[in-house]
Amino acid sequence: MNFINRSLLLPALTVCLFASILPGLAAQEGPLDPSQPKGTTPEEIIQRFAAKETEFKEARDQYTYKQTVKVQTVDGDTVTGEYLEVFNVVFDDKGRRLENVTFAPQSTLEKISMSPEDVS
């Protein structure tokens, strides 16, 4: 008798748990409120976003990052060719993007071709 009570206890607790969660989930359903958000206008959102643009650009100009471009041709699960190029990206004083290639082995692509201009 004790075994039967224990074997029924877990399913009963599971049902109670889901029963307590379902009303909260159902409360989130319903029509969307189409009214504008209160306390801010679309123009204010755009203005705050644009105000940070210069700050982000200045921060970006202080950093470099590494970019890797890899293109593979495959036949089923087998790689039949590969184009690989690794380069560092920096920005000059005028904000222009400059790329310094650090690794570019010979391409083994056969049915397509890639060039550095394709990845810039």
ZIDA-V847496 format. One record per pair of residues at least 6 apart in sequence whose ideal C-beta (glycine too) atoms are under 6 Angstrom apart, sorted by the first residue. I is the first residue (numbers start at 1). J is the second residue. If there is no record, write none. Layout:
i: {I;I}
j: {J;J}
This chain:
i: {61;64;64;65;66;67;67;68;69;69;70;71;71;72;72;73;73;73;81;81;81;82;83;83;83;84;85;86;86;87;87;87;87;88;88;89;90;91;92}
j: {91;88;90;89;88;87;89;86;85;119;84;83;114;79;82;80;81;109;108;109;110;108;107;109;114;105;104;102;103;99;100;101;102;100;102;99;98;97;98}
